[in-house]
Amino acid sequence: MFKKMSLGRRYFLYASLSILTGASAVSIGENRNFIYSQALDNSNKDFKVAGKKSLKARAAAKGLIYGAAAVKDYLVSNTNLKTSFVRECNMLVPDYQLKWDSIRPHPKKFDFTKSDWLAQFAQRHGMFFRGHTLVWHQALPVWFQEVANRKNAESLLLEHITTVTKHYGGKIHSWDVVNEAIEIDDKRTDGLRKTPWLEFLGADYIELAFRTAAACDPKAMLVYNDYGLEYDSYQDGAKRTAVLKLLERLKSRGTPIHALGIQSHLMGHIPGFNAKKLRSFLADVASLGLKIQITELDVVDQELTSDPIARDRIIAGLYEDYLNIVLDEQAVIAVLTWGLSDKYTWVSSFYPRSDKSPVRPLPLDSNMKYKLAWNAIARAFDHAPKR
């Protein structure tokens, strides 16, 4: 998961759209494959769903996996969350409890206590377990800055990937091997983000990471994961191009990469997707023989109306519009929300609302009750073509 997207950049990109976020906004509809969220004024949309099946059951009926990010402490302390998670999810991904600063307190010491608990929880309840993340420029432990250099960076990286993947070997559905390696604003011709790994090891650190993970956990699906790929803007378009070039380069070199992860932290005040461009990008990824996972889906509601009923309709419309597009692509095999309940969401800390009202980005509210977002996801699964 990325730390915090620049809202200023988003505002600049979309100012020309004159976006209205209140409940009285006018519905623009669909025009030449540009889909605006119907929820801007969807008083005629009921978001009804058929039957009472869980999200995981609806997804499974179409050959899809539905799951969510989780934290051990929340599952232990909140029985209602635990019950809801087991009912709704067929995949669990640790929110932060498999990142470097959580499991590697010392250069020579690993602590898998919390991530092991999550892995056992998933196994006990018949869920897939997903690994996030082996290589990232953030969530590095304090000691990294003091210890890592050009001489030892490769050995640190190889030891980390080897230790972690062997520890969970054969138990992982998929690994986010490398996370967020593209940054257009860094202005490199290859689009790569300027990170400690790039500085110490050069561009080949990405291929090295995938080859090492494949050697240590050959049964796992190996994923490149990134954000900012969804919208019809220059920035997102340039990033889609750079990500596709990275994937093409890795495939051309025989790198063992199996899937692209699209985070999909959607911005509630940005109402549209260019369906044609998004579908074309997904098809280009699929043409490389790669699967696609929607890995961190939620809707940031920081700039939306204070009316929770109207806000929920906007969020639900955005969920359904987006999923209806991406699930048309047969290579999409999984949808994971970054959390299940509004009670436990990173959005509260990173995108708090100025009116101090609780954020509402996820399928269940803070009391584990169904929201329209749940209905929207259910409807999208019901309408998706079968894999």
Number of C-alpha atoms within 10 A of each C-alpha: 21 16 9 11 14 8 11 8 10 15 14 9 15 16 10 8 11 8 16 17 23 18 20 13 13 15 14 15 14 15 9 8 12 16 20 22 28 24 28 28 21 19 12 8 11 10 18 11 15 9 6 9 13 17 24 22 20 23 26 18 16 16 17 22 23 27 29 24 23 26 19 19 11 13 17 10 10 10 11 13 22 17 12 17 24 20 15 18 26 25 26 27 32 23 22 18 23 23 21 24 18 18 20 20 16 14 14 9 8 16 14 15 12 17 23 16 14 23 22 15 18 21 15 9 14 13 20 20 24 25 28 26 25 22 25 21 17 16 15 16 17 11 13 18 10 8 11 18 16 13 10 12 19 18 12 17 20 15 14 21 23 20 15 22 24 16 14 17 17 13 20 18 18 21 26 24 27 22 22 21 23 23 22 16 12 11 11 12 8 14 20 20 20 18 16 18 23 16 14 16 19 13 16 11 19 21 20 16 22 25 18 19 27 21 13 19 23 16 14 21 21 26 27 26 27 25 24 22 21 24 22 18 16 10 17 17 18 16 22 24 14 19 26 18 15 19 20 16 13 17 17 10 9 11 18 20 22 20 26 26 23 21 25 24 24 23 22 25 25 23 25 24 22 21 23 14 17 21 16 13 19 24 17 14 22 18 11 15 13 20 23 25 24 22 29 26 22 27 25 25 26 24 19 23 19 20 11 14 12 21 24 22 26 29 32 28 28 30 29 23 23 24 21 20 19 23 24 16 19 18 21 23 20 21 29 24 25 28 27 27 25 21 20 17 21 19 23 20 10 13 16 17 18 9 10 10 13 18 26 26 35 30 29 21 21 18 11 18 13 14 20 23 27 23 22 25 27 26 21 23 27 17 15 23 15 15 14
